[in-house]
Amino acid sequence: MKQFKAESKRLLDLMINSIYTNKEIFLRELISNASDAIDKLYYNSLTDKKIKVNKKDLCIKLDIDKDNRILTITDNGIGMSKDELENNLGMIAKSGSLQFKEENEKKKDVNIIGQFGVGFYSSFMVSNSVEVISKKYGEEKAYKWVSKGAEGYNITECEKDEYGTTIILKIKDDSEEYNYSEFLDSYSIESLVKKYSDYIRYPIKMNITRRELKKGSDSEYEDVTKEEILNSMIPLWKKDKKKIKDEEYNSFYQSKFYDYEAPLKVIHTSVEGLCSYKSLLFIPSHAPYDYYSKEYEKGLSLYSNGVLIMDKCSDLLPDYFSFVKGIVDSDDLSLNISREILQQDRQLKLISSNVEKKIKSELESMLKDERDKYEEFFKEFGMQLKFGIYNDYGMHKDELKDLILFYSSNDKKQITLKEYVTNMKNNEENIYYACGETISKIDMIPQVEKIKDKGYNILYLTEYVDEFVLKTLTEYDGKKFINVCENNVDLDTDEEKEKLKKINEENKDMFIKMKDILGNEVSEVRFTHRLKNHPVCLVSEGPVSIEMQKVINAMPNDEKINAKIILEINESHPIADKLKKLYDEDKNKFENYTKILYSQSRLIEGLSIDNPTEISNLICELLSK
Ligand code: ADP
């Protein structure tokens, strides 16, 4: 017996012992795999003349053997070779799924089932043993894959006449918690197919016995068994929007895109004109676990008149809307051209530009009419929109600038830039912002306090991309973005400025001495009025802010940059007089005070200090006096 790969084994264990109440989804998963396999074969037959299939024969068959507690799902799709059985079923196929972390085990198992798209393995939620008999199209031999669960699996050669795959499930015995026998009841299976798999484009057939009037009689009944087609086969996107229930959209979305939650928004459109197409798009309610990683692949499924031609057509979505899932179906696309040529296709370009406009306008109306929902959306995918603004040298900034939100100190909630500007008191020229790790940390930044006191609204930037976004935008509606921690924030009156200039002039020598003590760390030391209660702060001068320095230097490259940093001391704080006094009377203490104050200002900024032991000793020395 062969062992499952470690991750698969753990996942299987979870499936087998799952307390997941929604066990019935195994059927939709297996039917969806069967339909995918038929799609593949059918698509190949369109592009490869050697492959001959009759469209009319393509189907999925279900079969129930109540006495032996067996449910069988058969398809005449592409089938699997021995290697494919091994690779597809012996381990989790998706590379992302391998990131199976301990922490996930602790979460509800609902999450795991959804997040990993464990399709096939879900059959172990309802079966004691699973057999997969498959013959790949065009190959001579068939193989059988058998597993009773986590111990392992066997693959042996076997007989099978037709190409395709048969999955044989030995359904578990009923227990106190669960009535597994429902999966052996043709009416329950019929209703499960209607509920989850109605839109599958191939007929799902099953023998069903119904009571019918006996021929020639008007009162006598008999049981008649007939093969019936259980699904309507109309793809959901081709149905009339008004007749589709939310539940249908949700179920389609969840099974097609492996999500355990319903989507946040459904966008169903039908476009007629220069290029006709139907699209069914979804905005997920949460970011997939690999969304902000390289593994994530964007794209929409592309169909030509109901036939899948590409599973993830990335050209249909701009990067900044990469979170959107869905399908596009157009009769105007040719089936018989290669995917590479298709990507250059004029029609496809038209569709993609329409899709983009549609998504944008849906987001705009969500922002306008369903603010809470939009904020939920933004929490999950706002980062992607922000990346969109500063990527490609800001090429798309105008399209996206009204979709981003920042926390506002006045409103105490997320606002748009438009809202900031609309609520400006009068003639204000700038949009103020401050950066930090959290809202509460920004609240404590010395400079923020003073500016808030003067009644200005400040945007709090807590994501590392935020400041890059504003730098890319440079302005909004003619208003410049100003970092309150930068040197050029100027809110003082001329008189105040004059006064400060004088005091700084008087203490020039002291500041030169302080700069000497600190070496190359700062470019200047001076008194300030920009602080209210706090003794010190750092401000930056020039194009690189302290926050940007932090972000850039944290990136894995050799280039380190330094912001031009100025140490400012609150002129109205008692420490100012103390410093002046020490400068005249105790040079040694003065040096220690300077070092401590500078370290404090760095810590406030969230920067580390180079000599923590020295500083800690200096402070202790002061404390013990
Ligand atoms: P997923 O469908 O998400 O890829 P599954 O675990 O459900 O994950 O299936 C793993 C792989 O096994 C599929 O990607 C497919 O290649 C193969 N497979 C599953 N069922 C069938 C089938 N009925 N016919 C052919 N291949 C199949």
Residues whose N, C-alpha, C, O or C-beta is under 5 A from the ligand:
A	BS01	ADP	N33 A34 A37 G79 M80 N88 A93 G117 V118 G119 F120 Y121 T165
